[in-house]
Amino acid sequence: MDQATLEARYRSLVHQATEVRKYQKRYFQHRASSDLEKARYHERQLDKLLAKQNEEQISPQQQLF
């Protein structure tokens, strides 16, 4: 994996985590269901990014056998 790809993934990860926290904080301040839904959406996106990363780390090891 090249440096540009790693940087792009890192930026995506930071962006999603930042968005999750932003909407969580807004939800707890205002109790707006729209903020809760946005926080959940960004949590799912963050989970997808992490799952993709974990899958890519496991795949090369499985190809050895």
PyMOL Python script that loads the backbone (N, CA, C, O; Angstrom):
from pymol import cmd

cmd.read_pdbstr("""\
ATOM      1  N   MET A   1       0.851  -1.170   0.000  1.00  0.00           N
ATOM      2  CA  MET A   1       0.000   0.000   0.000  1.00  0.00           C
ATOM      3  C   MET A   1       0.902   1.239   0.000  1.00  0.00           C
ATOM      4  O   MET A   1       1.855   1.328   0.773  1.00  0.00           O
ATOM      5  N   ASP A   2       0.587   2.172  -0.864  1.00  0.00           N
ATOM      6  CA  ASP A   2       1.442   3.351  -0.979  1.00  0.00           C
ATOM      7  C   ASP A   2       1.053   4.437   0.038  1.00  0.00           C
ATOM      8  O   ASP A   2       0.020   4.349   0.701  1.00  0.00           O
ATOM      9  N   GLN A   3       1.886   5.430   0.134  1.00  0.00           N
ATOM     10  CA  GLN A   3       1.719   6.499   1.121  1.00  0.00           C
ATOM     11  C   GLN A   3       0.427   7.283   0.898  1.00  0.00           C
ATOM     12  O   GLN A   3      -0.261   7.627   1.859  1.00  0.00           O
ATOM     13  N   ALA A   4       0.096   7.567  -0.352  1.00  0.00           N
ATOM     14  CA  ALA A   4      -1.108   8.345  -0.650  1.00  0.00           C
ATOM     15  C   ALA A   4      -2.370   7.604  -0.207  1.00  0.00           C
ATOM     16  O   ALA A   4      -3.301   8.219   0.314  1.00  0.00           O
ATOM     17  N   THR A   5      -2.403   6.297  -0.412  1.00  0.00           N
ATOM     18  CA  THR A   5      -3.553   5.493  -0.001  1.00  0.00           C
ATOM     19  C   THR A   5      -3.690   5.494   1.512  1.00  0.00           C
ATOM     20  O   THR A   5      -4.791   5.638   2.043  1.00  0.00           O
ATOM     21  N   LEU A   6      -2.572   5.334   2.202  1.00  0.00           N
ATOM     22  CA  LEU A   6      -2.599   5.354   3.664  1.00  0.00           C
ATOM     23  C   LEU A   6      -3.091   6.698   4.199  1.00  0.00           C
ATOM     24  O   LEU A   6      -3.882   6.752   5.141  1.00  0.00           O
ATOM     25  N   GLU A   7      -2.612   7.777   3.587  1.00  0.00           N
ATOM     26  CA  GLU A   7      -3.037   9.103   4.025  1.00  0.00           C
ATOM     27  C   GLU A   7      -4.523   9.321   3.779  1.00  0.00           C
ATOM     28  O   GLU A   7      -5.210   9.909   4.614  1.00  0.00           O
ATOM     29  N   ALA A   8      -5.025   8.853   2.643  1.00  0.00           N
ATOM     30  CA  ALA A   8      -6.450   8.995   2.332  1.00  0.00           C
ATOM     31  C   ALA A   8      -7.298   8.207   3.322  1.00  0.00           C
ATOM     32  O   ALA A   8      -8.333   8.691   3.781  1.00  0.00           O
ATOM     33  N   ARG A   9      -6.866   7.007   3.649  1.00  0.00           N
ATOM     34  CA  ARG A   9      -7.603   6.195   4.623  1.00  0.00           C
ATOM     35  C   ARG A   9      -7.577   6.840   6.002  1.00  0.00           C
ATOM     36  O   ARG A   9      -8.580   6.846   6.715  1.00  0.00           O
ATOM     37  N   TYR A  10      -6.438   7.374   6.364  1.00  0.00           N
ATOM     38  CA  TYR A  10      -6.323   8.041   7.660  1.00  0.00           C
ATOM     39  C   TYR A  10      -7.259   9.244   7.726  1.00  0.00           C
ATOM     40  O   TYR A  10      -7.953   9.440   8.724  1.00  0.00           O
ATOM     41  N   ARG A  11      -7.278  10.048   6.662  1.00  0.00           N
ATOM     42  CA  ARG A  11      -8.162  11.213   6.628  1.00  0.00           C
ATOM     43  C   ARG A  11      -9.628  10.794   6.724  1.00  0.00           C
ATOM     44  O   ARG A  11     -10.415  11.441   7.415  1.00  0.00           O
ATOM     45  N   SER A  12      -9.997   9.715   6.032  1.00  0.00           N
ATOM     46  CA  SER A  12     -11.374   9.213   6.097  1.00  0.00           C
ATOM     47  C   SER A  12     -11.727   8.774   7.508  1.00  0.00           C
ATOM     48  O   SER A  12     -12.811   9.069   8.010  1.00  0.00           O
ATOM     49  N   LEU A  13     -10.810   8.076   8.134  1.00  0.00           N
ATOM     50  CA  LEU A  13     -11.027   7.597   9.496  1.00  0.00           C
ATOM     51  C   LEU A  13     -11.210   8.766  10.463  1.00  0.00           C
ATOM     52  O   LEU A  13     -12.140   8.771  11.270  1.00  0.00           O
ATOM     53  N   VAL A  14     -10.335   9.739  10.378  1.00  0.00           N
ATOM     54  CA  VAL A  14     -10.419  10.911  11.253  1.00  0.00           C
ATOM     55  C   VAL A  14     -11.707  11.686  10.983  1.00  0.00           C
ATOM     56  O   VAL A  14     -12.367  12.139  11.918  1.00  0.00           O
ATOM     57  N   HIS A  15     -12.064  11.838   9.719  1.00  0.00           N
ATOM     58  CA  HIS A  15     -13.285  12.561   9.366  1.00  0.00           C
ATOM     59  C   HIS A  15     -14.514  11.879   9.965  1.00  0.00           C
ATOM     60  O   HIS A  15     -15.353  12.535  10.582  1.00  0.00           O
ATOM     61  N   GLN A  16     -14.616  10.573   9.785  1.00  0.00           N
ATOM     62  CA  GLN A  16     -15.780   9.855  10.301  1.00  0.00           C
ATOM     63  C   GLN A  16     -15.837   9.926  11.827  1.00  0.00           C
ATOM     64  O   GLN A  16     -16.907  10.142  12.396  1.00  0.00           O
ATOM     65  N   ALA A  17     -14.712   9.748  12.485  1.00  0.00           N
ATOM     66  CA  ALA A  17     -14.683   9.814  13.950  1.00  0.00           C
ATOM     67  C   ALA A  17     -15.074  11.210  14.437  1.00  0.00           C
ATOM     68  O   ALA A  17     -15.793  11.348  15.427  1.00  0.00           O
ATOM     69  N   THR A  18     -14.604  12.232  13.748  1.00  0.00           N
ATOM     70  CA  THR A  18     -14.942  13.608  14.104  1.00  0.00           C
ATOM     71  C   THR A  18     -16.434  13.867  13.935  1.00  0.00           C
ATOM     72  O   THR A  18     -17.062  14.500  14.783  1.00  0.00           O
ATOM     73  N   GLU A  19     -16.996  13.374  12.837  1.00  0.00           N
ATOM     74  CA  GLU A  19     -18.423  13.553  12.593  1.00  0.00           C
ATOM     75  C   GLU A  19     -19.263  12.827  13.649  1.00  0.00           C
ATOM     76  O   GLU A  19     -20.269  13.359  14.117  1.00  0.00           O
ATOM     77  N   VAL A  20     -18.853  11.626  14.016  1.00  0.00           N
ATOM     78  CA  VAL A  20     -19.573  10.879  15.053  1.00  0.00           C
ATOM     79  C   VAL A  20     -19.628  11.702  16.331  1.00  0.00           C
ATOM     80  O   VAL A  20     -20.700  11.899  16.904  1.00  0.00           O
ATOM     81  N   ARG A  21     -18.486  12.174  16.771  1.00  0.00           N
ATOM     82  CA  ARG A  21     -18.431  12.944  18.030  1.00  0.00           C
ATOM     83  C   ARG A  21     -19.228  14.239  17.929  1.00  0.00           C
ATOM     84  O   ARG A  21     -19.907  14.622  18.881  1.00  0.00           O
ATOM     85  N   LYS A  22     -19.152  14.915  16.789  1.00  0.00           N
ATOM     86  CA  LYS A  22     -19.880  16.171  16.611  1.00  0.00           C
ATOM     87  C   LYS A  22     -21.383  15.948  16.784  1.00  0.00           C
ATOM     88  O   LYS A  22     -22.043  16.684  17.517  1.00  0.00           O
ATOM     89  N   TYR A  23     -21.914  14.939  16.112  1.00  0.00           N
ATOM     90  CA  TYR A  23     -23.354  14.698  16.189  1.00  0.00           C
ATOM     91  C   TYR A  23     -23.772  14.097  17.526  1.00  0.00           C
ATOM     92  O   TYR A  23     -24.896  14.317  17.978  1.00  0.00           O
ATOM     93  N   GLN A  24     -22.891  13.350  18.155  1.00  0.00           N
ATOM     94  CA  GLN A  24     -23.206  12.857  19.501  1.00  0.00           C
ATOM     95  C   GLN A  24     -23.326  14.026  20.476  1.00  0.00           C
ATOM     96  O   GLN A  24     -24.263  14.087  21.271  1.00  0.00           O
ATOM     97  N   LYS A  25     -22.378  14.942  20.407  1.00  0.00           N
ATOM     98  CA  LYS A  25     -22.418  16.108  21.291  1.00  0.00           C
ATOM     99  C   LYS A  25     -23.668  16.943  21.039  1.00  0.00           C
ATOM    100  O   LYS A  25     -24.325  17.392  21.978  1.00  0.00           O
ATOM    101  N   ARG A  26     -23.993  17.147  19.754  1.00  0.00           N
ATOM    102  CA  ARG A  26     -25.195  17.916  19.420  1.00  0.00           C
ATOM    103  C   ARG A  26     -26.447  17.216  19.926  1.00  0.00           C
ATOM    104  O   ARG A  26     -27.374  17.858  20.420  1.00  0.00           O
ATOM    105  N   TYR A  27     -26.466  15.890  19.798  1.00  0.00           N
ATOM    106  CA  TYR A  27     -27.635  15.144  20.274  1.00  0.00           C
ATOM    107  C   TYR A  27     -27.815  15.322  21.780  1.00  0.00           C
ATOM    108  O   TYR A  27     -28.927  15.564  22.249  1.00  0.00           O
ATOM    109  N   PHE A  28     -26.731  15.202  22.532  1.00  0.00           N
ATOM    110  CA  PHE A  28     -26.844  15.317  23.986  1.00  0.00           C
ATOM    111  C   PHE A  28     -27.159  16.745  24.437  1.00  0.00           C
ATOM    112  O   PHE A  28     -27.684  16.944  25.532  1.00  0.00           O
ATOM    113  N   GLN A  29     -26.844  17.731  23.608  1.00  0.00           N
ATOM    114  CA  GLN A  29     -27.200  19.107  23.947  1.00  0.00           C
ATOM    115  C   GLN A  29     -28.668  19.406  23.651  1.00  0.00           C
ATOM    116  O   GLN A  29     -29.354  20.045  24.449  1.00  0.00           O
ATOM    117  N   HIS A  30     -29.142  18.936  22.489  1.00  0.00           N
ATOM    118  CA  HIS A  30     -30.472  19.326  22.017  1.00  0.00           C
ATOM    119  C   HIS A  30     -31.488  18.188  21.975  1.00  0.00           C
ATOM    120  O   HIS A  30     -32.686  18.433  21.832  1.00  0.00           O
ATOM    121  N   ARG A  31     -31.021  16.951  22.099  1.00  0.00           N
ATOM    122  CA  ARG A  31     -31.886  15.761  22.033  1.00  0.00           C
ATOM    123  C   ARG A  31     -32.705  15.701  20.739  1.00  0.00           C
ATOM    124  O   ARG A  31     -33.858  15.269  20.738  1.00  0.00           O
ATOM    125  N   ALA A  32     -32.090  16.139  19.650  1.00  0.00           N
ATOM    126  CA  ALA A  32     -32.759  16.083  18.347  1.00  0.00           C
ATOM    127  C   ALA A  32     -32.499  14.713  17.724  1.00  0.00           C
ATOM    128  O   ALA A  32     -31.354  14.272  17.623  1.00  0.00           O
ATOM    129  N   SER A  33     -33.562  14.055  17.313  1.00  0.00           N
ATOM    130  CA  SER A  33     -33.408  12.712  16.742  1.00  0.00           C
ATOM    131  C   SER A  33     -32.601  12.739  15.447  1.00  0.00           C
ATOM    132  O   SER A  33     -31.948  11.752  15.107  1.00  0.00           O
ATOM    133  N   SER A  34     -32.638  13.852  14.725  1.00  0.00           N
ATOM    134  CA  SER A  34     -31.858  13.950  13.488  1.00  0.00           C
ATOM    135  C   SER A  34     -30.360  13.878  13.784  1.00  0.00           C
ATOM    136  O   SER A  34     -29.603  13.286  13.015  1.00  0.00           O
ATOM    137  N   ASP A  35     -29.936  14.472  14.883  1.00  0.00           N
ATOM    138  CA  ASP A  35     -28.523  14.400  15.265  1.00  0.00           C
ATOM    139  C   ASP A  35     -28.133  12.981  15.654  1.00  0.00           C
ATOM    140  O   ASP A  35     -27.029  12.532  15.348  1.00  0.00           O
ATOM    141  N   LEU A  36     -29.034  12.275  16.326  1.00  0.00           N
ATOM    142  CA  LEU A  36     -28.765  10.886  16.694  1.00  0.00           C
ATOM    143  C   LEU A  36     -28.644  10.016  15.446  1.00  0.00           C
ATOM    144  O   LEU A  36     -27.764   9.160  15.370  1.00  0.00           O
ATOM    145  N   GLU A  37     -29.515  10.230  14.481  1.00  0.00           N
ATOM    146  CA  GLU A  37     -29.457   9.457  13.233  1.00  0.00           C
ATOM    147  C   GLU A  37     -28.163   9.740  12.472  1.00  0.00           C
ATOM    148  O   GLU A  37     -27.555   8.826  11.915  1.00  0.00           O
ATOM    149  N   LYS A  38     -27.748  10.999  12.449  1.00  0.00           N
ATOM    150  CA  LYS A  38     -26.494  11.344  11.776  1.00  0.00           C
ATOM    151  C   LYS A  38     -25.307  10.713  12.489  1.00  0.00           C
ATOM    152  O   LYS A  38     -24.377  10.237  11.839  1.00  0.00           O
ATOM    153  N   ALA A  39     -25.328  10.704  13.808  1.00  0.00           N
ATOM    154  CA  ALA A  39     -24.248  10.067  14.571  1.00  0.00           C
ATOM    155  C   ALA A  39     -24.198   8.579  14.264  1.00  0.00           C
ATOM    156  O   ALA A  39     -23.120   8.018  14.070  1.00  0.00           O
ATOM    157  N   ARG A  40     -25.353   7.942  14.221  1.00  0.00           N
ATOM    158  CA  ARG A  40     -25.405   6.508  13.912  1.00  0.00           C
ATOM    159  C   ARG A  40     -24.920   6.224  12.493  1.00  0.00           C
ATOM    160  O   ARG A  40     -24.219   5.241  12.255  1.00  0.00           O
ATOM    161  N   TYR A  41     -25.297   7.093  11.554  1.00  0.00           N
ATOM    162  CA  TYR A  41     -24.839   6.927  10.171  1.00  0.00           C
ATOM    163  C   TYR A  41     -23.310   6.961  10.112  1.00  0.00           C
ATOM    164  O   TYR A  41     -22.685   6.098   9.498  1.00  0.00           O
ATOM    165  N   HIS A  42     -22.725   7.957  10.752  1.00  0.00           N
ATOM    166  CA  HIS A  42     -21.265   8.081  10.725  1.00  0.00           C
ATOM    167  C   HIS A  42     -20.593   6.943  11.496  1.00  0.00           C
ATOM    168  O   HIS A  42     -19.485   6.535  11.147  1.00  0.00           O
ATOM    169  N   GLU A  43     -21.241   6.432  12.523  1.00  0.00           N
ATOM    170  CA  GLU A  43     -20.709   5.255  13.226  1.00  0.00           C
ATOM    171  C   GLU A  43     -20.663   4.053  12.292  1.00  0.00           C
ATOM    172  O   GLU A  43     -19.686   3.305  12.281  1.00  0.00           O
ATOM    173  N   ARG A  44     -21.725   3.869  11.506  1.00  0.00           N
ATOM    174  CA  ARG A  44     -21.745   2.751  10.555  1.00  0.00           C
ATOM    175  C   ARG A  44     -20.655   2.908   9.502  1.00  0.00           C
ATOM    176  O   ARG A  44     -20.008   1.930   9.126  1.00  0.00           O
ATOM    177  N   GLN A  45     -20.449   4.136   9.023  1.00  0.00           N
ATOM    178  CA  GLN A  45     -19.399   4.378   8.040  1.00  0.00           C
ATOM    179  C   GLN A  45     -18.022   4.095   8.640  1.00  0.00           C
ATOM    180  O   GLN A  45     -17.151   3.525   7.982  1.00  0.00           O
ATOM    181  N   LEU A  46     -17.841   4.494   9.877  1.00  0.00           N
ATOM    182  CA  LEU A  46     -16.587   4.235  10.579  1.00  0.00           C
ATOM    183  C   LEU A  46     -16.372   2.735  10.752  1.00  0.00           C
ATOM    184  O   LEU A  46     -15.267   2.234  10.549  1.00  0.00           O
ATOM    185  N   ASP A  47     -17.430   2.024  11.126  1.00  0.00           N
ATOM    186  CA  ASP A  47     -17.338   0.564  11.263  1.00  0.00           C
ATOM    187  C   ASP A  47     -16.970  -0.096   9.939  1.00  0.00           C
ATOM    188  O   ASP A  47     -16.196  -1.053   9.919  1.00  0.00           O
ATOM    189  N   LYS A  48     -17.520   0.410   8.832  1.00  0.00           N
ATOM    190  CA  LYS A  48     -17.193  -0.142   7.509  1.00  0.00           C
ATOM    191  C   LYS A  48     -15.717   0.068   7.180  1.00  0.00           C
ATOM    192  O   LYS A  48     -15.051  -0.834   6.672  1.00  0.00           O
ATOM    193  N   LEU A  49     -15.214   1.265   7.474  1.00  0.00           N
ATOM    194  CA  LEU A  49     -13.797   1.541   7.225  1.00  0.00           C
ATOM    195  C   LEU A  49     -12.904   0.601   8.033  1.00  0.00           C
ATOM    196  O   LEU A  49     -11.928   0.062   7.512  1.00  0.00           O
ATOM    197  N   LEU A  50     -13.241   0.411   9.293  1.00  0.00           N
ATOM    198  CA  LEU A  50     -12.441  -0.462  10.153  1.00  0.00           C
ATOM    199  C   LEU A  50     -12.536  -1.919   9.710  1.00  0.00           C
ATOM    200  O   LEU A  50     -11.536  -2.637   9.725  1.00  0.00           O
ATOM    201  N   ALA A  51     -13.721  -2.357   9.320  1.00  0.00           N
ATOM    202  CA  ALA A  51     -13.898  -3.736   8.858  1.00  0.00           C
ATOM    203  C   ALA A  51     -13.110  -3.979   7.575  1.00  0.00           C
ATOM    204  O   ALA A  51     -12.498  -5.033   7.402  1.00  0.00           O
ATOM    205  N   LYS A  52     -13.131  -2.997   6.683  1.00  0.00           N
ATOM    206  CA  LYS A  52     -12.379  -3.125   5.427  1.00  0.00           C
ATOM    207  C   LYS A  52     -10.885  -3.236   5.714  1.00  0.00           C
ATOM    208  O   LYS A  52     -10.188  -4.052   5.110  1.00  0.00           O
ATOM    209  N   GLN A  53     -10.405  -2.421   6.629  1.00  0.00           N
ATOM    210  CA  GLN A  53      -8.987  -2.468   6.984  1.00  0.00           C
ATOM    211  C   GLN A  53      -8.623  -3.816   7.592  1.00  0.00           C
ATOM    212  O   GLN A  53      -7.596  -4.396   7.239  1.00  0.00           O
ATOM    213  N   ASN A  54      -9.446  -4.316   8.493  1.00  0.00           N
ATOM    214  CA  ASN A  54      -9.182  -5.614   9.120  1.00  0.00           C
ATOM    215  C   ASN A  54      -9.214  -6.733   8.098  1.00  0.00           C
ATOM    216  O   ASN A  54      -8.398  -7.652   8.159  1.00  0.00           O
ATOM    217  N   GLU A  55     -10.147  -6.668   7.161  1.00  0.00           N
ATOM    218  CA  GLU A  55     -10.257  -7.685   6.117  1.00  0.00           C
ATOM    219  C   GLU A  55      -9.004  -7.709   5.243  1.00  0.00           C
ATOM    220  O   GLU A  55      -8.513  -8.780   4.886  1.00  0.00           O
ATOM    221  N   GLU A  56      -8.494  -6.540   4.904  1.00  0.00           N
ATOM    222  CA  GLU A  56      -7.301  -6.460   4.062  1.00  0.00           C
ATOM    223  C   GLU A  56      -6.061  -6.963   4.795  1.00  0.00           C
ATOM    224  O   GLU A  56      -5.141  -7.487   4.167  1.00  0.00           O
ATOM    225  N   GLN A  57      -6.028  -6.810   6.100  1.00  0.00           N
ATOM    226  CA  GLN A  57      -4.885  -7.308   6.863  1.00  0.00           C
ATOM    227  C   GLN A  57      -4.915  -8.818   6.968  1.00  0.00           C
ATOM    228  O   GLN A  57      -3.863  -9.457   6.992  1.00  0.00           O
ATOM    229  N   ILE A  58      -6.098  -9.398   7.030  1.00  0.00           N
ATOM    230  CA  ILE A  58      -6.234 -10.846   7.167  1.00  0.00           C
ATOM    231  C   ILE A  58      -6.037 -11.549   5.828  1.00  0.00           C
ATOM    232  O   ILE A  58      -5.444 -12.627   5.787  1.00  0.00           O
ATOM    233  N   SER A  59      -6.517 -10.970   4.741  1.00  0.00           N
ATOM    234  CA  SER A  59      -6.473 -11.607   3.426  1.00  0.00           C
ATOM    235  C   SER A  59      -5.087 -12.079   2.994  1.00  0.00           C
ATOM    236  O   SER A  59      -4.962 -13.236   2.592  1.00  0.00           O
ATOM    237  N   PRO A  60      -4.047 -11.263   3.050  1.00  0.00           N
ATOM    238  CA  PRO A  60      -2.734 -11.742   2.607  1.00  0.00           C
ATOM    239  C   PRO A  60      -2.242 -12.946   3.409  1.00  0.00           C
ATOM    240  O   PRO A  60      -1.561 -13.814   2.864  1.00  0.00           O
ATOM    241  N   GLN A  61      -2.576 -13.003   4.680  1.00  0.00           N
ATOM    242  CA  GLN A  61      -2.157 -14.136   5.495  1.00  0.00           C
ATOM    243  C   GLN A  61      -2.869 -15.407   5.064  1.00  0.00           C
ATOM    244  O   GLN A  61      -2.265 -16.479   5.074  1.00  0.00           O
ATOM    245  N   GLN A  62      -4.120 -15.315   4.692  1.00  0.00           N
ATOM    246  CA  GLN A  62      -4.871 -16.487   4.276  1.00  0.00           C
ATOM    247  C   GLN A  62      -4.360 -17.025   2.943  1.00  0.00           C
ATOM    248  O   GLN A  62      -4.473 -18.223   2.680  1.00  0.00           O
ATOM    249  N   GLN A  63      -3.807 -16.171   2.109  1.00  0.00           N
ATOM    250  CA  GLN A  63      -3.318 -16.600   0.804  1.00  0.00           C
ATOM    251  C   GLN A  63      -2.038 -17.426   0.917  1.00  0.00           C
ATOM    252  O   GLN A  63      -1.671 -18.125  -0.028  1.00  0.00           O
ATOM    253  N   LEU A  64      -1.367 -17.358   2.039  1.00  0.00           N
ATOM    254  CA  LEU A  64      -0.124 -18.104   2.206  1.00  0.00           C
ATOM    255  C   LEU A  64      -0.361 -19.600   2.296  1.00  0.00           C
ATOM    256  O   LEU A  64       0.525 -20.380   1.948  1.00  0.00           O
ATOM    257  N   PHE A  65      -1.523 -20.019   2.750  1.00  0.00           N
ATOM    258  CA  PHE A  65      -1.771 -21.435   2.978  1.00  0.00           C
ATOM    259  C   PHE A  65      -2.732 -22.011   2.002  1.00  0.00           C
ATOM    260  O   PHE A  65      -3.041 -23.201   2.069  1.00  0.00           O
TER     261      PHE A  65
END
""", "prot")
cmd.dss("prot")
cmd.show_as("cartoon", "prot")
cmd.util.cbc("prot")
cmd.orient("prot")
